[in-house]
Amino acid sequence: MSKRDIYEVLGISRDADDRAIKSAYRKLAMENHPDRNPNDEVAAERFREAAEAYEILKDPQKKAAYDRLGHAAFDQTGGAGGFSSAGFGSGGFSDIFEQMFSEFSGGQNESRQGRKGADLRYDLSVSLEDAFSGCSKDIQITVTASCDDCSGTGAAKGSKPITCSQCGGHGKVRAQQGFFTIERTCTTCQGVGETISNPCKSCRGQGRVQKIETLSVTVPAGVDTGTRIRLSGKGEAGLRGATAGDLYIFISVDEHPIFHRDADTLYLKIPVPMVTAALGGSIEVPTLNGKLTKLKIDAGTQSSRKFRMRGKGMPILRSSRIGDQIVEIHVETPTKLSQEQKQILKNFEGQGSVSPETEGFIKRVKRIFGND
C-alpha cells in the first residue's frame, strides 16, 4: 500500500516553516496519543504517521531528500514499512517525547526531584493614588508550604525515603504498545523515585502542609489594571522538597471619584465660573500628588475646552517619564441671581454682540431652512 504524503499527513503546505510544522505535529500527536486512545488502532496509525512525518520534516537534510525523492529517499534503509529507523534511537522518539510531551511522562526533570510546586495567583486592588506613587501592601495567603517537622522529605524523624521498587528510582516506567515504547510517570512513587515506609505524621508523607503566610508586596509607581508582579518561590512548595512555585500578584486599580485614567494620561473635568471663563484668570487644579496647581484660563474660554498640564499625569512603569493631565473646562451658569445681578446681565446683553458662535449658528439655521 502506498504511503501518504507527509505534508498531507500533517495538513500543512510544502512551504510551511518550522513553527507551523511543529505546531501541526503537536496537535495531531496530542489527539492520537496512545495514552488518550487505548486500543484504538486507527489513532495509533495516525500517531505513527504523524511521528514519521515530523521526524523527516524537522531535519533540514531529510526534508530536502523527501522533497526531491519522496518516500523512496528512505526505503533503502530497510526500516519497517519503508519508515527509516535512522534517528529513532536515543535521539529520535525520545527527544520528541521529552521536548514536546513531558506532560505524558510527568516531566523530564521530575525523577528523584519531585514535582515543582504549583504557581499561585493573588488579586490585589490598589487605589489610583497608590498606583501613582507606589506603595507596599501586606497580604495573607493560604499556601501549601514545606513541612517543618520533616524538612519536606515526607519521612518521619529518624527515617528517610527509600528507592522505589517499581521504577528503580527513575520515577518513570516504560510499557510496550505495539510499535512504540511509552514512558509514563511511576504511579507508585508519583515520579519522585522514592517511597516512604514511615511517613511524617504532620504532613502524612507529603512533605507539605497548609499554612497562612503574610507577605509584603512592593507595588511600583505606574502600575495599571492587569499589571502582574511575580514573587519567585512564594507559590506552593514542591512535592518532597522539590522547587516551590511562584506567586503572581495581579493588580487591579480602583476607579477614582474625580480622575479618569487612560494609560499614562489623567483626565479631569472642572467647573469654572462664567465670569472667569469670560474675562480670563487662573484656577487651582488638583493633582494626584495631593497638591493644587494653578492653571491659566484664557478670556472667552468655552465649555468642553481642554487644557494640557504636562508632567502631571501618571508615572510610566519602569521609566522615569511621566504622562500628562488633561483638564476639561465646564463653564458654570450662575443660578439664584438677585434682582440687581439680573439687571446687570440685561444691561450687558443690550450693549452689543458678545456671542459670535450663537449668532453664527442661528444664521446657518436660517440659511438651511430659507429664512434669510
N, C-alpha and C positions, 0 to 999 in steps of 0.2 A: 504494500500500500504506500502510495506517495506521501511524503511528509508535507505538512502545511508550511507556507511561507512564514518565517519567524516574525516579520513585520505585521503580518495578518494575525498571528497568534497574540501579539501584544496590543493590536489595534492601533498602531502608530504608522506615520508616514516614513518613507525612507530617509527623509532629511531631518527626522526628529533628533534633538540634541540629547546629551547625556542625562539631563534632568528629566526630560519627558520619557526617556527610556526607563529610567529607574522608577519614576512615578507609576508608569503603566505596569511594570513588573510587580511592584509592591502591591498594587491594588488587586491584581489577579491572584498573586500568591496568598494574600490575606483571605480572599474569598474562597479559595480552593484548598487551603492548607489541610492536610490530613487530620490535624487535631480538631478542626472545626467540621470536618466531613468524614467521620469514621465509616469505614466500609462502603464508601462511595467511589466506585471505580471511575466514573466519569470525571469527578472532581480531581481524583488522583492523576488522571491522564492530563487534564488541563494544567494541573500544578507542574507536572513533569515537562510539558511543552513550554510553559512559561519560564521555568528554570533553565531549560536548554536555550531558549531564545535569549534570555538575559545574559547567560554565560558567554554567548557569542558576541552580542552587541555591546557589552560593557568593555570588551577588549578591542582596541582600535585595529590591531592586526587581524584578529579573527573576523571582525566586522568587514574589513576590506576584502578578505578572502571570500566571505559569504556573498558580498555584493558582486564579486566577479564570477564565482562558480556555483553559488547556491549551496545546497546540502552536499553536493559532490565534493566540495572542498574538505569535508571532514569524514567522508565514507571510508577513506583509505586507512583510517586509524583503527578500524576494527571495533569501534565502540558498539554497544548494544543497539541494534536497530539503526545504525548509522549515526548514533549520538556519541560523539567523541568523549572518551573518558579522560582525555588530557585536561589538566587544570581542575579536575574534580577530586583531587586528593586532599592534602592538608590545606591547600589554599583555594579550593573550589567551593563546594557547597558549604563547607564550614565557615568560610569567610562571609558568604551570603547570609547565613543564619545569624552569625554573630553581629554583623553590621546592621541587618535590617529586621531581624525577628527576635531580638532579645526578649521581647515580651512573651514569646512562647517558651523560651528556655529559662526564663527567670532572670535574665541579665547576665552578661558575660563577666561582670565583676562581683557577682554575689557570692560565689563559692568561698566558704570559710571566712567570709567577711560579714555575712548577714545582709539584710536588705536595708538600704538607706531609708531614713525616716521620711515621712510624707511632708510636703510643703504645706503650710497653713496660710490662711487669709484672714485679715482683720480689717474691718471697715471703720475708718476714723473720720469723724466730722470735725471741721475746724471753721472758725469764723473768718470772714473776709479780712478782718484786722490781723488775725493770726497768720493768714496766708500772705499778707502784705509784709509783715515784719519778721515772720518766722517765729517758732516757739518750740517748747519742749513739752511733751504730753506723756503722762504716766498711764499705761493701760494694763488691764488684767486679763490674762488668757488662761483657759484650761488646756493644758498640753500634756501629751504623753512624754514623760521625761525618763531619763536613765534612773534605774533603781539604785538608791544609795546603799542598801543592805548588801547587795551582791555586786556592786560596781558595774551593773549592766550585763553581767555574764549569764544571769538566769539560774546559776547554781548556788545552792546553799553554802554558807560559810564552812570551810573545811573540805569542800568537794570542788570538782571542776567538770566542765563538759568533756564528753568522750567522743572519739571519732565515730561517725555514723556508720553502722554496719551495712546499711542498704546501698549507699553510694561510695563507701570507702573514703569519705571525707571530701569528695569532689563537689558535693552539693547538687550534682546532676546525674541522671541515669539515662541510658540510651536504650531505645527499643527499635527493632527492625520492623518496618512496614513496607513490604514489597521491595521496590527498588531503592527506598530511602531508609536511612538511619536517622530517627528522630531523637533529639536530645531534649529532655524535659527537666524541670526542677524536681529534685527529690522530694517526695511527699512526706517522707519520714522525718527529715530534718528541716524541711521548708527552705532548702537551698543553702543552709548555713554550713553544712558539712559536719556538724556535731549534734549530739543529743545529750539530754540531761537526765541522769538517773535519780538525782536528789535535788529537786527544784527548790529555789528560794521561796519561802512562804510569803514574803511580802509581795512579790510580783508573779508568783506561780510559774516560775521558769521562763517568763517572757523577757526579763531584763528591763522591763519598763513599767512605770506606774503613772497614774493620773495625778497631776499637780496643778495648783493655781500659781501662776507666776506673775509678778509685777515687772513690767519692762518700761524703760524710758525711751521714748521715740523723739528724735530730733526732726522737726518739720522745717525744712529750709524755706526762706523767703521766696515767693514767686510760685508756690505750688498751685495747681488748679485741680478741679474735679477730674479724676481719672489718673492723677499722678500716683506712681507706685514707688514705695520705699521698701528696699529689701534688707532684712536683718538676717545675715548669714548664720546658720546653725541654731536659729531660735525656733525652728519648727519641731516636728515630732522627733523623738530620739529614734535612732535606728535599732533594728532588732539585734539583741545580744551584743551591744557595744558598737554597732555599725554607725556610720556617719549620720548625724542629725540632719533633718531637712531644714529648709529656710522658712522664715516668716515674711509674708508680703503684706505691707500696710497699704491699703487703697484709700486715697484721700478723697473726701467729698467736702467742697466748700459751700457753706450755708449762704442762702440769699441774704442780701443786706437791705435794710429798710430805706436807705437813701441812694446808695451807689448801685449801679449796674455794671457788671464786668463783662468784657469781651476780650479774651486773651490777655494782653498786657495793657489794654485801654480801659479806663474808667469813665462812666457816663453819669452825669448829674443834672437834674432839672432844678432850676432856681427861679422863684417868683421875684420880679423886680417891680418896684413902684412905677406907676405911669410917669410921674414927674422925672424920676431918674432916667428912665428909658428915653424920654423926650429931650431932656436937657443934657444928658450925659453925666458921668460921675464915676464913682467906684463902689463896688460891693465887696463884702467879705465872703469868701467861698471856703467851705470846709474841705479838708483833705484827709486821707486815711492815716496820715501820721499824727492826727489829733490837733493840728494847727489850722488857723484861719489864714488864708492868703488873699490879698487884695487883687481884684480883677477890674480893670478899667472898662467902662461901658461907654461906647460912642453915643453921641447925641443922635436921636432918631432911631435907636435900636428897636427892631420889631420882634414880636413873639416868634419863637422857634429858631431865632438866630443862634448859631453855635460859636463858642469861643474855645480855642485850644490852649490848654495850660501844659506846656512841655515839661516833661520830667516829673509830673505829679501823678502818674498812673501807677501800675503795678510793676514791681521788680520782675525782670525776666529770669526765670530759673536757670541756675548755673551760669549767670552772666552778670557783668557789672552795669548793664544797661537798664534803664527804667522807661516804662511807657508813658503815655500822655493821659491827661484828664480832659474830657470834653464837657463843657458847661453849656447847657441849652437854656436860653432865656425865655421866660414866660411873663409877658407884661401884664401886671395886675391892674384891672379896672377898679377904681375906688368905689366903695359902697357906703351907704348911710351918710350921704352928704348933708351938710347943713344948708339952710336957705342961702346963706352968703356964698358958700362954695359953689352951689348950683348956679347962682347968678354970675360968678366969676367965669365958669365954664361956658355959659351962654354968651357972655361978652367976648370970650376967646373965640368961640365959634363964628361970631359975626364979624370978626376982623379980617377974614380972608381965608383962602385955601391953605390948609396945612396937612391935608391927607391925599397926596397925589395918587397913591395906589388905589384908594377907594374911588376917587373920581375917574381914574383910568379904567377901572373895572366897569363902572356904570356906562361909560362911553362905549366900551366894547359890546356890552349887552344891547345897547340901543342900536348899534350898527348891525348886529346879528339879526335882531328882530325888526329892523327897518323903522325904528322910531326916532331917527335923527330929525 
